[in-house]
């Protein structure tokens, strides 16, 4: 086929076999206690995504890294760059990527609300899809724990490192409390 891209589903993101960005278990500072907590979180994410499904209205071609660093803004003109991770995944995953590395910050909720408001200006956003955004935020967060661990030599991974893994603990606890 002339057009091939990664598939970003649970198995290729957080699965045990061969995830694209490495295993979250190999993230910086993931000890036994964190592995247990992150594992419970990953299991819940897996169950929720299986129930959410991969229908054509929920799963298709996405950017996969739609954050401020990948936008060129000139007045009212916005251009998206950096399509190396572009692939097939859940559309709502692109709601989680703008807050990458800031998921734990107080303004994250407002940023997601702004994203959903903007999305609705162009397309319908069913409430069930919006309600699942926290699952995609956690999917992205654990995926970035894996990425930081598998890219430990990069400046970004070095700058995030252990504090990012530590910050993931509270997010996992809150997610499990809300959805378990």
C-alpha positions in Angstrom: 0.0 0.0 0.0 1.2 3.5 -0.7 -0.1 4.9 2.6 1.0 3.2 5.7 1.0 4.7 9.2 1.2 3.3 12.8 -1.9 2.2 14.5 -2.2 3.7 18.0 -4.5 1.4 19.9 -4.1 0.0 23.4 -1.7 -2.8 22.4 0.6 -0.6 20.4 0.6 2.1 23.0 0.6 0.5 26.4 0.5 -3.3 25.6 3.2 -5.7 26.7 4.3 -7.1 23.4 5.9 -4.3 21.3 4.5 -0.8 22.1 5.7 1.9 19.7 7.4 4.1 22.3 8.5 1.4 24.7 7.1 0.0 27.9 5.8 2.2 30.7 7.3 -0.3 33.1 10.7 0.9 31.8 10.0 4.5 32.6 12.3 6.5 34.8 11.7 5.7 38.4 9.0 3.1 37.9 9.5 1.0 41.1 7.3 -1.9 42.2 4.7 0.3 43.9 4.4 2.5 40.8 4.3 -0.5 38.5 1.4 -1.9 40.4 -0.5 1.4 40.3 0.3 2.1 36.7 -0.6 -1.5 35.9 -4.1 -1.1 37.5 -4.5 2.1 35.6 -3.5 0.5 32.3 -5.9 -2.3 32.9 -8.8 0.1 33.5 -7.8 2.1 30.4 -7.8 -1.1 28.4 -11.3 -2.1 29.6 -12.7 1.4 28.9 -11.2 1.6 25.5 -12.5 -1.9 24.6 -16.0 -0.7 25.6 -15.6 2.6 23.8 -14.8 0.8 20.6 -13.1 1.5 17.3 -16.1 2.5 15.1 -15.5 4.7 12.1 -17.0 7.6 14.1 -14.4 7.2 16.9 -11.2 5.7 15.3 -9.3 7.0 12.2 -6.4 9.1 11.0 -5.1 11.4 13.8 -2.1 13.7 14.3 -1.1 12.0 17.6 1.1 14.9 18.8 -1.1 18.0 18.4 0.5 20.2 21.0 1.6 23.8 21.0 5.2 22.9 20.0 3.8 21.5 16.7 1.7 24.5 15.8 2.9 27.5 13.7 0.7 30.4 14.6 0.7 33.6 12.5 -2.1 35.9 13.5 -5.3 34.0 12.9 -3.5 31.4 10.7 -2.6 28.1 12.4 -0.5 25.5 10.6 0.1 22.0 12.0 3.6 20.5 11.7 5.4 17.3 12.8 3.4 14.4 11.4 6.0 11.7 12.2 3.6 10.1 14.8 0.5 10.6 12.7 -1.4 7.3 12.4 -4.7 5.6 13.1 -6.1 6.0 16.5 -9.1 7.3 18.5 -10.1 10.8 17.6 -10.4 11.8 21.2 -6.7 11.0 21.7 -6.0 14.2 19.9 -7.9 16.0 22.8 -5.3 14.6 25.2 -2.1 15.6 23.3 -2.4 19.4 23.7 -1.9 19.0 27.5 1.0 16.6 27.2 3.5 17.2 30.0 0.9 19.5 31.8 -1.8 16.9 32.6 -1.3 17.5 36.4 -1.5 21.3 36.2 -4.7 23.0 37.4 -5.4 24.6 34.0 -5.5 21.3 32.2 -9.3 21.0 32.7 -9.9 24.5 31.2 -7.6 23.7 28.3 -9.6 20.5 27.5 -12.8 22.5 27.8 -11.5 25.0 25.3 -10.5 22.2 23.0 -14.0 20.6 23.2 -15.6 24.0 22.6 -13.4 24.6 19.5 -14.1 21.0 18.3 -17.8 21.6 18.5 -17.5 24.7 16.3 -16.6 22.3 13.4 -18.0 18.9 14.3 -20.5 17.2 16.6 -18.9 15.9 19.7 -21.1 13.3 21.4 -21.2 13.5 25.2 -20.0 9.9 25.5 -16.9 10.7 23.5 -16.2 13.8 25.6 -16.8 11.8 28.8 -14.0 9.5 27.7 -11.3 12.2 27.4 -9.9 11.5 30.8 -9.1 7.9 29.6 -7.2 9.4 26.7 -5.3 11.8 29.0 -4.2 8.8 31.1 -3.3 6.8 28.0 -1.2 9.6 26.8 0.4 10.1 30.2 1.5 6.5 30.6 2.6 6.5 26.9 4.9 9.5 27.8 6.2 7.7 30.8 7.2 5.0 28.4 8.6 7.5 25.9 10.7 9.3 28.5 12.1 5.9 29.6 13.0 4.8 26.1 14.4 8.2 25.1 16.3 8.9 28.3 19.2 10.4 26.3 17.1 13.2 24.9 17.0 16.7 26.4 13.2 16.5 26.8 13.4 13.2 28.7 16.2 14.5 30.9 14.2 17.7 31.7 11.0 15.7 32.6 12.4 12.5 34.0 11.6 11.4 37.5 9.3 14.3 38.4 7.1 13.3 35.5 6.8 9.7 36.7 6.2 11.0 40.3 3.5 13.3 39.0 1.8 10.4 37.2 1.1 8.7 40.6 -1.5 11.3 41.6 -3.1 11.3 38.2 -3.5 7.5 38.3 -4.9 7.6 41.7 -7.5 10.2 40.7 -8.4 8.3 37.5 -8.8 5.0 39.4 -10.9 6.7 42.0 -13.2 8.3 39.4 -13.7 5.4 37.1 -13.1 2.1 39.1 
